[in-house]
């Protein structure tokens, strides 16, 4: 079906962003003085270079740059200091982590000698075959992961048993996915930009087991064909009491931005396994709030294109749940699947918000929906969400309110000028949906 907005393309603006990120990190990000050195790595250790990346990391001082030549490096690289790890001459060298926990582990955990690592750049590498994550970042700030290919990781996953044998105890909720391809845990002010992430259990995960994850940017990535989980996930987990015994509730996943990504064909191996983008505060005490999902393409995923879930209520004295204030704006949805089990929708769905706790402050605006049976579904015992200036471009259900909350759905295009339910217009299902006034022409046609 034709529609009045072009799918998003990652053109010159992202090229400038990529170059700017690399330049800024190399120039300022590592806190380097004029004495910062450049080390080199090649498979033979020739010309004064190291033969492994790990050896170069061990020899490097904070602020140094390590250039990696083309070749295959069979190792896990653990980083506990500020440095830049970059491919030489834009030819992607490969880290083959077969039999190892991770390809790259940026470790700033509070229990580590160099707690709270900051200013790390990882650029231009191919990373595969790790038992758990291809790239794991823990308790770190100002990390930039740009231009890498992360694929075929999470090898230890036992999908039949929903377990990940051997995964560290501080990863409290990773039995079903082994941490996904790239995992930011307790990360702040970090960027995952212009990577290809495919054929892992899941794509990119941001979580909070060992500290808050906030103010991160996930932008311009191509995340596809991750079989068992979401393409991009923001998930609040139980705290890692193995390293923080005093922790009782989650630290929260907040104020992150997911922008200009293509997330397609994720969660395809198991029915109901993976959304294009998932935001989860699953049980009492968890927080996944005030995140922004903007101008992404969400195509043919195994759950709705954007899925927000909470599954357990918090009656007193249980700590509250916070799934509020998330913003979903300017995205393109097509061909995603229905939600399943307790969050079930009756057909393929663009956005599904399901919670057994009240939800407030969610904004859904300026999105284009194509080839979905239900464009926006909402089920909560109370609360209110705002749905404005969207183009419901398939004849079906534009807004389906399955719960007792309120949906303010004024000023949308319902697929014909006469408004919801008229002629061949998109319809409203459920009660407590405010749909008048509406747009008499598509909003997207006027926004370029």
N, C-alpha and C positions, 0 to 999 in steps of 0.2 A: 504494500500500500504506500502511496506517496504521502509525504507530509511536508509541512512548510518550514522545516528547519533542517539544515544540513547536519549530518553526524559530525561530532567534534573532531578536528584534526589537530595534531600536535606539531605546529609549524614553527615559524621563526621565534615566537615568544619563548618556546621551550628550549630552542637552541641557545638563545641568549641566556636563559636561566641556567642551563647546564654549564656554559662557559663561565658565567658569573660565579656560580657556586664553587667550581673548581678553583678559579682564580682567587676568590676571597679566602678559601680555606688554605690554599698554598701560601698566600701572602700574609694573612693575619691569623688564620684559624688555629694554628698549633702554638701560638704564643712564641713563635720562633724569633730568636735574635739573629744578628748577622752571622753568628757562628753555626747556624743550622747546617747540617751536612746532607748530601745525597748519597745513598747507598744503592748498590745494584745487586740483582739476582739473575742468574741464568743457570740452566740445568747442569752445566759442567763446572760451574764455579770458576769460569775463565776471566781473565783480564782484571783480576783483583775483586771479582764479585763473589758473593756467597752462592752456594749451590742450593740452598733452601730458603724459603721466605722466613721460616721461623728463626734461622740463624741470623738473618739480617735484622729481624725485629729485636732479637736479644742484643745485638751489637749497637742498635740505634739509640740515640739520646732523644729526649722529648723535643719535639719540633722538627725532627729529621724527616726526609722523604726517602722512600724505598721504591725504586723503579724495578719492575719485574719484566724480564724478557719472555718472549714466546716460549712455550713449552708446557709440560705437565709436571705438577708438583704434588707428590703423594704425601700429604701432611694435613694436620690441623694447625692453624695459625691462631695463637692466643695473643691478644693485644691488651696491655695494661698501662699504656702511656700514650701521650699525644703524638701522633705521627700520621704521615700520608703514605698510603700503599696504593701505587698506581701502575697501570700497565704501560710498558715502554712502547712508544710510537703507535699507540692506539691499536695494537694487535693483541687480542685477548689471550693471555696465558690462562691455564686451567689449574685449579686446585681440585684434585681428586681425593676426597676424604673417605674412600672406601674403608669400612670397618672402624671409623673414628666418629666421635660424637658430633662435631661440627666442622664445617670448612673454615670459617672464621668466627672466633669468640672474642668479642670486645667486652672485657670483664672489669667492671668497676664496682662489683658488689662490696657492701660494707664489710664483709668478712675477708675481703682480699687485701693484699698489702698496699695496693695503690687504689684505695676506695674512691669511687666517683671519678672515673676517667673522663676526659673531655677533649674535644677538638681532634677527631679522628676522621680521615678521609679514606674511603675504599672505592676505587674507580677502575673500571675496565677489565674486570676479571670474569672468568667462567668458574662456577662453583657447583660441584655436584657430588652425589653418592654418599653424603653424610648420613649417619644413623638418625640424627635428629635434625636440627636446623642447618641450612646452608650458611646463613649468617645469623648469629645470636648476639644481641646487644643488651647488656644488663647494667643498670645503674650508671648511665652515661649521659653526657650533655654535648650538644653541638657536634653530633656525628653526622657525616654526610656519606650516603651510599648511593653512588651515581654511575649509571652506564654499565652495570654488571648483568650477567646472565646467570640466574640461579635456578637450577633445574635438577630433577631426579634425586631429591633429598628425602628425608624422613623414611629411610630404608628399614628402620627397626620396627615400623608400625605393624602391629598385629590387628588388622582391621576386623577379623572375625571375633576376637576377644575384646575389642575396643581398648587395647592396652599398648603401651610403648615401653617394652622392657628395657630397664637400665637408664631411663631418663632421670636427670637429677631431681632430688626431692624438692628443690626450690621452684621447680616448674609444676605448680599445683594442679593444673587442669589440662594437661597435655596428653592424657592417655589415648585420646581418639585421633590425634593428629601429629604427635611427636614435635610440636612446636612450629610447624609449617616452614615455608621456604626461608623467609626473612622474619625475624622476631625481635621487636623492640619491647623490652621489659624495663619499667622504671626509666624510660628515656624522656629527656626534655630538650626542646629546641633542636631537634634532629630532623634530617631530611632523607627520604628515600625517593629518588628522582630518576626517571628515564631508564629503569631497569626492565628486563624481560624476566618474568618469573613464571615457570610452567612445570607441570608434571611432578610437583610435590604433592603432599597430602592436601595442603592449603597454600595460599599465596603469601600474603603479608599479614602479620599479626602484631597488634599493639596491646599490651596487657600491663598489669600492675601488681604482680606478686611481691616484689621487693621494694616498691615505692611508686609514687604517682607517675603516670605517663601523660604529659601535657605539652601543648604548644608545638607539636610535631607536624611536619608536612609530608604527605604521601602524594606525589604529583608526577604525572606524565608516564606512569608505568604501564606496561602491557602485561596483564596478569591473566593467564588462560590455562585451561585444561589441567587444573589442579583437582584431583579426582574426588577427594573425600570431604572437602571443607570449602569455606568461602574463598573468594578471590582476595578480598581485603576485609580484615576483621578488627574492630575495636571492642575488646572484651575485658570486663572487670572480673577478676578472679579472687579466690580466697588468698589471704596473705601467706607468705612462705615463713611459717613459724620455725622452720629448721634453721633459718639464718636470722630471723627477727622474732625471738620467743614472745616478746611483749605484744605483738600485733594481734588485733582481734577482728578488725573489719578491713575491707579493701581500701587501697589508697586512692583509687579512682583513675579513670581514663577520660580526660577532659580537654576541651579547647584545642583539639587536633583538627587539621584540615586535610580532606581527601579530595584532590582536584585533578581534573584533566586526565584521568586514567581510563584505560579500556579494560574492563573486567568481563571475560566471556568464557562460557562453557566450563564453569567451575562446579564442583559437587555433582558431577555427572555419573559417577560410578555406583553410588548408593542413592536410591530415591530419597528426596528431601534432605540432601546432605549439605549443600552449600549455596549461599547467596552470592550475588555479585559483590555487595558490601553488606557486612553484618555489624550491628551495634548491639551489644549484649550486656545487661546488668541482671544476671540470672537469678540471684537469690538475695535474701536480706543482707544489708550492709554493703552491697555493691553499687558502684556509681559509674555510669557511662553517659555523660551529660555534656551539653554545650559544644558538641562537635559539628563541623560543617562538611557536608558532602556536596561538592559543586562541580558541575560541568564534566561529569563522567559519562561514558557509554557503558551500559549494563545490558549484556546480550546473552540470551540462551543459557542462563545459569540454572542450577538444580533446585533453588529456592527463589523467592521473589528477588527482584533486582536489588532493592535495599530492604533489609529485614531488621527490625528492632524487636528484641524479645526480653521479657522478664517472665519467669515461670513459678516463682514462689513468693507468696505474700509475706508481709512483715507485721503481723499483729504485735502490739505491745506485750512484752518489753523488747521484742526483736528490733534490731537497728533498721532504719528506713532504707528504701530502695530509691535510687535517683536515675531515672531514664528520661530526664526532662531537658528541654531547651536545645535539642538537636535540630539542625537546619539542613534541608534537602532541597537544593535549588539548581535549576538550569541543567538537569541531567536528561539523557535520552535512554528510554527503556524499550526493549523489544524482545519477545520470545522467551521470557523467563517463566519458571515453573510455579505451580501452586505451593503454598505452605502446607505443612503436614502436622499430624498429631494434634496436641492441644491448641496450637496456633493455626489450625487449618483454615484455608480459604477454599472456596468452591471451584476455583479454576486458576489458570496462570495469572500471576499477579505482579504488578510493577513494584509497589511499596506495601509492606505489611508491618503494622505496628501492633504488637500483641503484648499485653501486660496484665497481671493480676493485681497490680498496684496502680494507683492513679498516675496519669501521664499529663503533663502540662508543658506548654511552651514550644512544642514541636511546630516548625514552619515548613511547609511543602509548597514550593513556588517555582513557576517558570520552567517546569519540566514538560517534556514531550513523551507521551505514551503511545506505543504502536505495538500491535499484535499481542495484547494482554487482554484476558477476559475481565479482569478487575484491575483498575489502575491504582487506586488507593484503598486499602482496607485498614480498619482501626477497631481494636477490641480492647477495652479497658473498663473497669468498674465505675470510673468517674474520670474527670479531667476534660481538657479541651485541646484540640489541635487546630491549626490554621492551614487551609488549603486554598491558595489563590493564584490566579494568572497562569494556570496550567492548561495544556492542550491535551484533552482526552480524545485521541485520534482514532480510536477503534470503537465500533458499535458494540457496547457491552455495558458493564457497570463502571462508571467513573469513580464514585465513592460508595463504599460498602461499610456502613457502621454496624459492626457485629456486637457492640457492647452498649454500655449506658453512658459513655462520655459524649461530648458534643463535638461535632465537626463543623467549623465555620468554613464553608466551601463556596463563598461568593466570588464573583469575577473570574470564572473559568470558562473556557471554550469547551462545549459539550458535543462537538462534532457536527453541529448545525445551529443556525441562528435562533431557532425557536426555544432553545434551552433544554434542560434535562428531561428526558422521557418523552419528548415530542417527536413524532415522525421517526426519523432514523437517528435521533440524537442518542448520545450516551445517557445512561440512566443513573438514578440514585437508589440504593437499597438500604434498608434499615431506617430507624428513627433518629431524631436529633441531628439531622443534617440540614444546615442552612445553605441553600443553593442560589437564592435570588438576592440581588441581580446577577446576571451572567454576561459573558462577552458574546457579541454577535459576529465576531470574526476571530480567527486564531491569533493568539497573543504572539507566538513565535515568529509569525510573518513580519512583524513590525520591529523586532528587536535587533536586527543586523543593520 
